[in-house]
Each structure stands twice: as structure tokens, then as C-alpha cells.
Amino acid sequence: MSPVLAGVLQLIALTAALALAYRPLGDYMAAVYSSPKHLRAEKVIYRCIGANADAQMRWPAYLRSVLAFSAVGVLLLYLLQRLQGGMPLSLGFASISPDQAFNTAASFVANTNWQSYSGEQAMGHVVQTAGLAVQNFVSAATGMAVAIALVRGFTRSRTGDLGNFWADLVRGTVRVLVPIAVIGAVVLVACGALQNFSGIHEVGQFMGGSQQTNGGAVASQEVIKELGTNGGGYFNANSAHPFENPGAFTNLFEVFLILVIPFALTRTFGKLVGNVKQGYAVLAAMGIIWLGFTALMLWTEFAHGGPALQAAGAAMEGKETRFGVGGSSIFSVATTFTSTGAVNSFHSSFTAFGGGIQLLGMMLGEIAPGGVGSGLYGMLVMAIIAVFIAGLMVGRTPEYLGKKIGTRQIKLAACYILITPTLVLGFTAASMVLPDALGSMLNTKALGAGSHGFSEVLYAFTSGANNNGSAFGGLNANTPWYNTTIGLAMLLGRFLPMVFVLALAGSLAEQKPIPETAGTLRTEKPLFAGLLVGTILIITGLTYFPALALGPLAEGLS
């Protein structure tokens, strides 16, 4: 079988699996978030944290709960790393330095999982399982809760109530993430992924000599890192490591885990607003972008443009032979078009245009299908922008799902889409003029290092501010400058958009629904899905094209 055919068949199999899971999982999550009953285990958690899960919250209270919970998470994870040297099961590793501990705590709480360290050489079992893995669950559940709050803003009338954050957080964790993670971990263990608490072993090498390797609860962390669109690897090689991703089947299974909840949430959205066709329209926009760029990535990598790659006959540099060009390309698009950041190949070694696709996926706002929760609320904000543009075209007051899109709503949506570019382009510009930041480029003397080096810095801040977490490589980010600035980009890029999303949800929940008329834009139709895709691509292109032109486009055309 040719590599091209193998890649196409993998994409078809993945699409079929996602289609089979779409309806049952989407309906199940809709039932979870609309159920009036609490499970016994959930009631115990509410008593332990002192929360009244039945109290309705307006958007300021919901936001305060999100920020307070996340702030406590940053503090606890920071302390856990700083105290690691004196803990049991630390594998002899020292405590983490203050700037790196801050960066890692901000990263995992913000659902970014950016790592400026080698996991197997820095983190013991306690930090990995009680710290990082726990945040993989609750940060994902936080994103889902904010998305559900925005959906409730469309469904509620003149109340301003968005539900209860603590109930949404606990339900998302207990009823959605944990059950799927348990099943997924069993599958990974059965396929060869590691799951233990062993210490460091001396392992002989085929060509002589030896190396040290350590075990860990890898499978259980691997599954939630993908399912929750987190991305942080137990090992430095991330999902290219055979302990995390043993073979071709687990590779495709992990891509499925990355995509299944973000896609299924569109069905949940349709069920909660009482019109599943609205969910299909959003799904269509997500699917068009994801499939289109996956096909483009496969073509780019299989074409292996450039004299060196043409001489070698394949663009296999930085890719695992277990996965090949097809499996690596599919995984790459899945991880950069969501907020996952897991990698099974070296992104910096992709062709120049392939690296540009990875960058563009994050710059779109990771909404195709996006992160768990964040993809849905990002897409809904873009839908509001698209409705507004359509309204300007025909001279009508824009409406979406029976709610007027007025001045306040557009200002909030505009603030949402401006935050991330401001962080990305601002920090990148500062890094390109500071000598210490420029000194972190490890290939400054290499051919084409000007454009590729710029791409490395641009990728780092794009990944951080969009809460992706993957890295382009070739950049030493474990410095005080990058640890601090990328940490700030991750926190601001995660929580400032949530402020505007929840404020938008509150403003919608205060409105009275407007009945449909003959002039109402039909937002469940293919025409609107096309308009939504066009809006996303145009806004992103106008914002980031100059930066992309200096980086991957310049490198690809050189």
C-alpha cells in the first residue's frame, strides 16, 4: 500500500469514527448539563468545597468562580513543584525553579500544557499525577463549563442567569471526562502504553552502552491529555514516545480522543438551544476547515517540496517511521486546530508551508473544532461576527438564535477576537528586538534561520496565547524571559477571553427572544456555514498575514 493511500484511509477511518460517536456523545452531554439531579458522588464534592450547586449565577458570579478556582489551581500546582525535592516518589528530582514552576503552573491551569522542561528528567510521580494530571481534568471541565454558560445565554429570557459553575465543573469532570478517560486508558494499556509507579531503570542499548528511563502512570495521563485537549507529555518526546503512543492504531485513537468532544459539543449546542440544525451548521463550518487543512497538510508533506526533501524522496525528517507522513500530518492538524499541543513529530521539521498550516490553525483561534469547550464558544463568537456582517450587507439589525446582536454584543465579540493577536504579535515583536530573547534561537547561523528563527518565536507565543502548548523547536524557551512572558500569554490568553464570553452570555440571557420573521437570516442553512467559514478565514488573514509572510511563507518561497 502506498503511503498516500494509507494516509487517506486513516483520514476516512477517523472521520467515520467521529461520525459514529457524534450523536450519542452530543446527546449525552446535553443531558448531563441540563439534568436537575445530582449524583451522590457529586453531592459529596459539593459538601467538601462548600458549594451550593443549585444556586443560579449571573455572569459576574460565574466569572468570579472561574477565576478563583483557577487562581487556587495555579497556587497549588506552583507549590507542589517548589516542594518536589522533599516529597516521596520524587525519583530524586530537585524542586523546580521559581520561573519554570510559574510557567508550568500557568500552563496546565490554562489548559495549555506548554513545557519548557523534559518531563522524564524533571517531574516525579506526585507532581505528574497529583498535579499535572488533575489539572488536565479540571482545566478541560472549566472550558466546557464556560461554553455551556454561553449556550444558556441564548436559551434564557430576561433572567441573566447562566447556571452554576461548580455544578458544571463537577458534572463535566465526573460524568463526561472521567468515564471516557477510564475506558481510553484501558485501551492504551492494552495496546502497550505504560502504567506504573516504577523508579528509574538503566536500560541497555542495541549498539552498546545504556540509558536511564523511568516509568509512570503514563496511559492514564496520556488519555486525558488528548481527551481534554491539554497536550502535555509525560516524556519530552510527547506522543512520539513509544511509552505514550506505541503504534499506528494508538496514534489514530489519540487523534480520535482529541477531536471527539469538540465536534460532539456542536450536537450538545443544538440540543440545548432546541434546534439541532443550528449545531449542524456550526459542525459544518468546523468540518470544512478541519478537513480542508488536513488535506492541504497531507498534500504539502507528501509533495515534499525543496531539493533536500526531493533527493531523500520523502519529508520524513522529524517524523516517526511508525506513523509515517500520513499519520504525522493528521495528528499535526488535529493538535494545532484544537488547543491540544500534543505532538507525534517534530513540527519544526515539517516543510515550510506545513509549518505555516500549523501556525494558521492556532491563529484561527483553534475553533476547527477547537479545544474542549473553548472551540465551541470561540466558534459561537465568530458566528455572532458573521451575523453582524450579514446584517450590514442587507441593512437589518443582526439576530442570532432569537437574540438581537447590538452594540454591546459586538463590542464584547470584538474584544474577544482582538486579545490573542495583541498578545501574540506584541510579545513576538518584543522578543525580536531584545538581545537575550534573540539568543535563545539555537539555529541563528543556519541557512534560512532568519525566517525560520522568526517562525520559532512566532510559534511559541501563538501556541502560548492560544492555549495550544506545542513547540516549533529550535528555541530555548527555558529562560526567565520566555518562561515569564509565555506564562503571562497563557494566562491572559485563557482567562481574558472568558471574561468577554461570560459578559456576552450574560447580556444575551437578559434579552427577550425575538420571533422569526421573513427577513430573519437562517443560520441553520449551508449559506450561513459558508459565510461563517469565510468570516473566520478573512479575519485571521487580515490579522496575521504580515507575520506569516515574514516567517513560513518567506521560508517556503526562498
BELRAQUI-V58243 format. One record per residue. NEAR is the number of other ideal C-beta (glycine too) atoms within 10 Angstrom. Layout:
near:NEAR
near:NEAR
//
This chain:
near:6
near:9
near:16
near:13
near:10
near:15
near:24
near:14
near:12
near:22
near:20
near:10
near:12
near:18
near:15
near:10
near:16
near:20
near:11
near:11
near:18
near:18
near:13
near:11
near:20
near:24
near:16
near:16
near:24
near:23
near:12
near:17
near:23
near:14
near:12
near:5
near:5
near:17
near:13
near:6
near:12
near:18
near:12
near:12
near:17
near:18
near:10
near:8
near:12
near:7
near:17
near:10
near:20
near:10
near:12
near:15
near:22
near:16
near:24
near:13
near:17
near:26
near:23
near:13
near:19
near:22
near:13
near:11
near:18
near:22
near:13
near:11
near:21
near:20
near:12
near:16
near:24
near:20
near:13
near:22
near:26
near:16
near:15
near:22
near:13
near:8
near:15
near:7
near:15
near:17
near:21
near:9
near:18
near:10
near:16
near:23
near:16
near:13
near:17
near:20
near:22
near:21
near:31
near:31
near:27
near:27
near:32
near:28
near:27
near:29
near:32
near:34
near:30
near:28
near:26
near:21
near:18
near:13
near:22
near:22
near:13
near:21
near:27
near:22
near:21
near:17
near:26
near:22
near:18
near:15
near:23
near:26
near:22
near:17
near:28
near:28
near:20
near:22
near:27
near:28
near:24
near:30
near:30
near:30
near:29
near:25
near:30
near:29
near:30
near:25
near:27
near:24
near:28
near:21
near:16
near:21
near:13
near:10
near:12
near:19
near:20
near:28
near:23
near:23
near:25
near:22
near:21
near:28
near:23
near:25
near:24
near:28
near:22
near:18
near:20
near:23
near:23
near:16
near:11
near:19
near:26
near:12
near:10
near:22
near:21
near:14
near:15
near:24
near:16
near:10
near:14
near:14
near:25
near:22
near:17
near:12
near:14
near:12
near:13
near:14
near:11
near:8
near:9
near:9
near:8
near:5
near:5
near:6
near:7
near:10
near:9
near:10
near:15
near:23
near:18
near:25
near:17
near:25
near:26
near:22
near:25
near:33
near:27
near:25
near:31
near:30
near:26
near:33
near:36
near:31
near:31
near:26
near:28
near:29
near:21
near:14
near:20
near:26
near:27
near:23
near:22
near:15
near:21
near:25
near:31
near:17
near:16
near:16
near:12
near:24
near:24
near:19
near:20
near:27
near:28
near:18
near:25
near:29
near:28
near:23
near:30
near:32
near:26
near:26
near:30
near:27
near:24
near:27
near:28
near:23
near:22
near:20
near:17
near:11
near:16
near:21
near:11
near:22
near:24
near:18
near:25
near:28
near:23
near:19
near:27
near:27
near:20
near:16
near:22
near:24
near:14
near:14
near:21
near:23
near:15
near:16
near:27
near:23
near:13
near:23
near:28
near:17
near:14
near:19
near:14
near:15
near:7
near:9
near:16
near:12
near:8
near:12
near:8
near:14
near:24
near:18
near:15
near:15
near:24
near:22
near:6
near:16
near:24
near:20
near:24
near:25
near:24
near:30
near:29
near:22
near:27
near:27
near:27
near:26
near:32
near:31
near:32
near:32
near:37
near:36
near:31
near:29
near:24
near:27
near:26
near:18
near:21
near:19
near:17
near:26
near:22
near:21
near:19
near:28
near:25
near:21
near:22
near:28
near:24
near:21
near:28
near:27
near:24
near:23
near:26
near:26
near:29
near:29
near:31
near:29
near:35
near:30
near:31
near:29
near:29
near:31
near:30
near:28
near:27
near:24
near:24
near:24
near:25
near:23
near:21
near:25
near:25
near:20
near:16
near:20
near:18
near:10
near:10
near:9
near:7
near:13
near:11
near:21
near:21
near:23
near:23
near:19
near:24
near:17
near:22
near:14
near:7
near:13
near:24
near:17
near:14
near:21
near:22
near:14
near:16
near:24
near:19
near:13
near:17
near:26
near:19
near:14
near:23
near:27
near:18
near:14
near:24
near:23
near:14
near:14
near:24
near:15
near:8
near:13
near:6
near:11
near:19
near:13
near:12
near:21
near:21
near:14
near:15
near:13
near:7
near:12
near:8
near:14
near:16
near:16
near:18
near:23
near:23
near:20
near:29
near:24
near:25
near:26
near:28
near:26
near:25
near:31
near:30
near:35
near:32
near:30
near:33
near:31
near:29
near:26
near:22
near:26
near:16
near:21
near:23
near:12
near:24
near:16
near:17
near:13
near:17
near:26
near:24
near:14
near:24
near:26
near:25
near:17
near:29
near:30
near:23
near:18
near:26
near:26
near:20
near:17
near:25
near:24
near:18
near:20
near:26
near:27
near:20
near:27
near:30
near:26
near:20
near:30
near:24
near:17
near:18
near:9
near:16
near:13
near:6
near:11
near:8
near:4
near:10
near:13
near:20
near:11
near:22
near:19
near:13
near:11
near:13
near:22
near:22
near:15
near:21
near:27
near:20
near:13
near:19
near:25
near:14
near:11
near:18
near:21
near:13
near:10
near:18
near:21
near:13
near:10
near:21
near:19
near:13
near:17
near:27
near:28
near:17
near:17
near:22
near:18
near:10
near:12
//
